[in-house]
Amino acid sequence: MNYKIAVITPTYNSEAYISKFFQSLFNLKLNGLKIIWVFADGGSKDRTTDLIKSQINKLPFEAFVISKKDKNMAEGRNNGFRFLIQRYGNFYFDFITLIDSDIAVVPDFFLKILKHFTDPKVVCGISLPSEELKTKFLAKYYVKQEEKFIGKILPIKVAHTICTVVRKKCFNYFDERFNLLEDADLSLSIHEKGYKLLKDYRLNCPHLAIKSALKELKYVFIQGTFKPLLLIKHPAQRTVKGFIKFFSIPALILFILLAIKIYFIKWLIICMILIFSLNVLIKRDDPKIYIYKILKRIFLSAGILYGSIKFYGRK
């Protein structure tokens, strides 16, 4: 394979795990691939850029680090992409790869993921991020969520840019209005053009950053605030099925009852207990995992409601 591949890794205060990230890069199998890697630092206040500069010349491919304060990941990735285009031109690369700095890239990542691109309709391939280094509960939760897909290669609609390869012809700058979900915006645009996105559940790139359930819920809320912006940009997603998927039945019950009258909170509790009990009995879910699922949906729905006021109110 003689592909030319640009890789963009945004960083910000990544000192805790950047050394482990580099260790995974030293072990990459390239087999003739031309890799050019740019680290786009968003103005870290710790030793992130110093650590990158101390390791960058040891990499088995050309690499650069740029430092420019950014407002979010979308702008950070755009800064990296802009640097590459200015230096190498718009038509030099075959693929653009987006890899976060809190990921340990498996040695054969590129060799395996690029095999999917023999199909010209495939323009995006991503690996499965493993969550072993999160808290014990979250690791169990994510294993439960993904276990039925392990070992498979499946078409998807939204590709999260944790560890993702995209054909250059389908990649453009991210919409910097998105503090989160900029990857969903990009992949929906690709999907709407009739191209395929694949997720390879055989490739397992571990997350290196340790996160708690509380931090995850905060992250989910922020994600929710940008879902209305997705609906504004992608009208095809405005379906009843999509609405229910965004909010979930438990969260819809919560907000509908609270909107009618706070007195009905007792009916909310009864409904939630019934739904909880039925789900645990029928699906045999771990009670803690199911409670966490409900909490994620509620936080997501709260974010969507906030985002709806924020974005639709501007129209």
C-alpha positions as CSV (number, residue, x, y, z in Angstrom):
1,M,0.0,0.0,0.0
2,N,1.5,3.3,-1.1
3,Y,-1.2,5.6,0.3
4,K,-0.4,9.0,1.6
5,I,-2.1,9.5,5.0
6,A,-2.5,12.7,7.0
7,V,-3.2,12.2,10.7
8,I,-4.5,14.9,13.0
9,T,-4.4,14.6,16.8
10,P,-5.8,17.5,18.8
11,T,-4.3,17.9,22.3
12,Y,-5.2,20.0,25.3
13,N,-3.7,19.3,28.8
14,S,-2.9,15.7,27.8
15,E,0.1,15.3,30.0
16,A,-1.4,12.4,32.0
17,Y,-1.5,10.0,29.0
18,I,0.4,11.5,26.1
19,S,3.5,9.3,26.8
20,K,1.4,6.2,26.6
21,F,-0.1,7.5,23.4
22,F,3.4,7.9,21.9
23,Q,4.4,4.4,23.0
24,S,1.6,3.0,20.9
25,L,2.8,5.1,17.9
26,F,6.3,3.6,18.1
27,N,4.8,0.2,17.6
28,L,2.7,1.0,14.5
29,K,3.1,-1.3,11.4
30,L,3.2,0.9,8.3
31,N,4.3,-1.5,5.5
32,G,5.2,1.3,3.0
33,L,2.4,3.8,4.1
34,K,3.4,7.4,3.9
35,I,2.3,8.9,7.2
36,I,2.4,12.6,8.1
37,W,1.2,13.4,11.6
38,V,0.3,16.7,13.1
39,F,-0.3,17.4,16.7
40,A,-2.6,20.4,17.0
41,D,-2.3,21.7,20.6
42,G,-5.1,24.0,21.8
43,G,-2.9,26.0,24.3
44,S,-2.2,23.4,27.0
45,K,-1.3,24.7,30.4
46,D,0.6,21.6,31.4
47,R,3.6,19.9,29.9
48,T,1.8,18.4,26.9
49,T,3.7,20.3,24.2
50,D,7.0,19.8,25.9
51,L,6.4,16.0,26.0
52,I,5.3,16.0,22.4
53,K,8.4,17.9,21.3
54,S,10.7,15.5,23.3
55,Q,9.2,12.4,21.5
56,I,8.2,13.6,18.0
57,N,11.6,13.1,16.4
58,K,11.7,9.5,17.5
59,L,8.6,8.6,15.5
60,P,9.0,6.4,12.4
61,F,7.3,9.0,10.2
62,E,7.2,12.7,9.6
63,A,5.4,14.6,12.4
64,F,4.8,18.2,13.4
65,V,3.4,20.0,16.4
66,I,1.5,23.3,16.2
67,S,0.2,25.3,19.1
68,K,-2.7,27.6,18.7
69,K,-5.4,28.4,21.3
70,D,-8.7,27.0,20.1
71,K,-12.3,27.0,21.5
72,N,-13.1,23.4,20.9
73,M,-12.0,20.1,19.2
74,A,-13.5,21.1,15.9
75,E,-11.3,24.2,15.7
76,G,-8.3,22.2,16.9
77,R,-8.8,19.6,14.2
78,N,-9.3,22.4,11.6
79,N,-6.1,24.0,12.7
80,G,-4.3,20.7,12.1
81,F,-5.9,20.2,8.7
82,R,-5.2,23.8,7.6
83,F,-1.6,23.3,8.5
84,L,-1.4,20.2,6.3
85,I,-3.1,21.7,3.4
86,Q,-0.9,24.9,3.5
87,R,2.2,22.7,3.6
88,Y,1.4,19.9,1.2
89,G,-1.5,21.2,-0.9
90,N,-5.1,20.1,-1.2
91,F,-4.5,17.0,-3.4
92,Y,-1.5,15.4,-1.8
93,F,-3.2,13.0,0.7
94,D,-5.4,10.0,0.0
95,F,-6.8,9.7,3.5
96,I,-7.3,12.0,6.5
97,T,-7.1,10.2,9.8
98,L,-8.5,11.6,13.1
99,I,-7.0,10.1,16.3
100,D,-7.5,11.5,19.8
101,S,-4.6,11.8,22.1
102,D,-6.2,9.6,24.8
103,I,-6.2,6.5,22.6
104,A,-3.6,3.7,22.4
105,V,-3.5,2.9,18.7
106,V,-3.1,-0.8,18.0
107,P,-0.1,-1.7,15.9
108,D,-2.0,-3.0,12.8
109,F,-4.7,-0.3,12.9
110,F,-3.8,1.3,9.5
111,L,-3.2,-2.1,7.8
112,K,-6.6,-3.5,8.8
113,I,-8.8,-0.4,8.5
114,L,-7.5,0.5,5.0
115,K,-8.6,-2.9,3.7
116,H,-12.2,-1.7,3.9
117,F,-11.5,1.0,1.3
118,T,-11.3,-1.5,-1.6
119,D,-15.0,-0.7,-1.9
120,P,-15.2,2.7,-3.5
121,K,-18.4,3.5,-1.7
122,V,-16.7,3.2,1.7
123,V,-15.3,6.5,2.7
124,C,-15.0,6.2,6.5
125,G,-13.8,3.4,8.8
126,I,-13.4,3.5,12.5
127,S,-12.2,1.2,15.2
128,L,-13.9,0.2,18.5
129,P,-12.6,2.3,21.5
130,S,-12.0,0.0,24.4
131,E,-13.0,1.3,27.9
132,E,-10.9,-0.9,30.2
133,L,-9.2,2.0,31.8
134,K,-12.4,3.8,32.9
135,T,-13.9,3.0,36.3
136,K,-14.8,-0.7,36.9
137,F,-18.5,0.1,36.6
138,L,-18.1,2.1,33.3
139,A,-15.9,-0.7,31.8
140,K,-18.6,-3.2,32.6
141,Y,-21.3,-0.9,31.2
142,Y,-19.5,-0.4,27.8
143,V,-18.7,-4.1,27.5
144,K,-22.4,-4.9,28.0
145,Q,-23.3,-2.3,25.3
146,E,-20.8,-3.6,22.7
147,E,-20.5,-7.3,23.4
148,K,-23.0,-8.4,20.7
149,F,-21.0,-6.6,18.1
150,I,-17.5,-7.8,19.0
151,G,-15.7,-9.4,16.0
152,K,-18.0,-7.8,13.4
153,I,-17.8,-5.1,10.7
154,L,-21.0,-3.1,10.6
155,P,-22.3,-0.2,8.6
156,I,-23.0,2.9,10.8
157,K,-24.6,6.3,10.3
158,V,-22.4,8.3,12.7
159,A,-18.7,7.8,13.0
160,H,-17.1,9.3,16.1
161,T,-13.7,10.7,15.4
162,I,-11.8,8.9,18.2
163,C,-9.9,6.7,15.8
164,T,-11.2,7.3,12.3
165,V,-10.0,7.2,8.7
166,V,-11.8,9.2,6.0
167,R,-11.2,9.5,2.2
168,K,-9.7,12.9,1.5
169,K,-12.4,13.6,-1.1
170,C,-15.1,13.4,1.5
171,F,-13.4,15.3,4.2
172,N,-13.8,19.0,4.8
173,Y,-13.4,21.4,7.7
174,F,-15.5,20.8,10.8
175,D,-18.3,23.1,11.7
176,E,-16.8,25.0,14.6
177,R,-20.2,25.8,16.1
178,F,-20.1,22.3,17.5
179,N,-18.3,22.0,20.8
180,L,-19.2,18.3,20.6
181,L,-20.8,16.2,17.9
182,E,-18.7,17.8,15.1
183,D,-17.9,14.2,14.1
184,A,-21.6,13.4,13.9
185,D,-22.2,16.4,11.6
186,L,-19.3,15.3,9.3
187,S,-20.5,11.7,9.1
188,L,-24.1,12.6,8.5
189,S,-23.0,14.8,5.6
190,I,-21.0,11.8,4.2
191,H,-24.0,9.4,4.7
192,E,-26.4,11.8,3.0
193,K,-24.2,11.8,-0.1
194,G,-24.8,8.0,-0.4
195,Y,-21.4,6.8,0.9
196,K,-20.8,4.0,3.4
197,L,-19.3,4.3,6.9
198,L,-18.1,1.2,8.6
199,K,-17.2,0.3,12.2
200,D,-14.7,-2.5,12.7
201,Y,-15.4,-4.2,16.0
202,R,-12.3,-6.4,15.5
203,L,-10.0,-3.4,16.1
204,N,-9.8,-2.5,19.7
205,C,-8.0,0.8,20.5
206,P,-8.1,1.4,24.3
207,H,-9.0,4.7,25.9
208,L,-6.2,6.0,28.1
209,A,-8.0,8.7,30.0
210,I,-9.8,7.6,33.2
211,K,-13.3,9.0,33.5
212,S,-15.9,8.6,36.2
213,A,-19.7,8.1,35.6
214,L,-20.3,11.7,36.7
215,K,-18.0,13.1,34.1
216,E,-19.6,10.9,31.5
217,L,-23.0,12.2,32.4
218,K,-21.8,15.8,32.1
219,Y,-20.3,14.9,28.7
220,V,-23.7,13.4,27.6
221,F,-25.5,16.6,28.7
222,I,-23.2,18.7,26.6
223,Q,-23.6,16.3,23.6
224,G,-27.4,16.8,24.0
225,T,-27.1,20.6,23.7
226,F,-25.7,20.3,20.2
227,K,-28.2,17.7,18.9
228,P,-30.7,20.4,17.9
229,L,-28.0,22.0,15.8
230,L,-27.6,18.6,14.0
231,L,-31.4,18.6,13.3
232,I,-31.1,22.2,11.9
233,K,-28.3,21.2,9.6
234,H,-29.7,17.7,8.7
235,P,-33.5,17.9,8.2
236,A,-33.7,14.2,7.2
237,Q,-33.0,13.3,10.8
238,R,-36.2,15.0,12.0
239,T,-38.3,11.8,12.3
240,V,-40.5,10.3,15.0
241,K,-38.1,7.4,15.3
242,G,-35.2,9.8,15.6
243,F,-37.0,11.9,18.2
244,I,-37.7,8.9,20.4
245,K,-34.2,7.7,20.0
246,F,-32.8,11.1,21.1
247,F,-35.1,11.4,24.1
248,S,-36.0,7.8,25.1
249,I,-39.2,6.7,26.7
250,P,-38.2,7.2,30.3
251,A,-36.9,10.7,29.7
252,L,-40.0,11.7,27.6
253,I,-42.2,10.6,30.5
254,L,-40.1,12.7,32.9
255,F,-40.3,15.9,30.9
256,I,-44.0,15.5,29.8
257,L,-45.2,15.0,33.3
258,L,-43.1,17.8,34.7
259,A,-44.4,20.1,31.9
260,I,-48.0,19.2,32.8
261,K,-47.8,19.8,36.5
262,I,-45.2,19.1,39.2
263,Y,-47.9,17.4,41.2
264,F,-47.6,14.4,38.8
265,I,-44.1,13.7,40.0
266,K,-45.6,10.7,41.9
267,W,-46.9,9.3,38.6
268,L,-43.4,9.8,37.2
269,I,-41.9,7.7,40.0
270,I,-44.5,5.0,39.5
271,C,-43.9,4.9,35.8
272,M,-40.1,4.8,36.2
273,I,-40.3,2.0,38.7
274,L,-42.6,0.0,36.3
275,I,-40.3,0.5,33.3
276,F,-37.2,-0.3,35.4
277,S,-38.8,-3.5,36.8
278,L,-40.0,-4.7,33.4
279,N,-36.7,-4.1,31.7
280,V,-34.7,-5.8,34.4
281,L,-37.0,-8.8,34.3
282,I,-37.4,-9.1,30.5
283,K,-33.9,-8.2,29.4
284,R,-32.2,-9.4,32.6
285,D,-30.2,-6.2,32.8
286,D,-27.9,-5.5,35.7
287,P,-30.0,-3.0,37.8
288,K,-27.1,-0.6,38.1
289,I,-26.5,-0.6,34.4
290,Y,-30.1,0.0,33.6
291,I,-30.3,2.9,36.1
292,Y,-27.2,4.4,34.4
293,K,-28.9,4.0,31.0
294,I,-31.9,5.9,32.2
295,L,-29.6,8.6,33.7
296,K,-27.7,9.0,30.4
297,R,-31.0,9.4,28.5
298,I,-32.3,11.9,31.0
299,F,-29.1,14.0,30.9
300,L,-29.1,13.7,27.1
301,S,-32.7,14.9,27.0
302,A,-32.1,17.7,29.3
303,G,-29.2,18.8,27.1
304,I,-31.4,18.6,24.0
305,L,-34.1,20.8,25.6
306,Y,-31.5,23.4,26.6
307,G,-29.9,23.2,23.1
308,S,-33.3,23.6,21.5
309,I,-33.9,26.9,23.3
310,K,-30.3,27.9,22.5
311,F,-30.3,27.2,18.8
312,Y,-33.9,27.3,17.7
313,G,-34.3,30.5,19.7
314,R,-31.8,32.2,17.4
315,K,-33.7,31.4,14.3
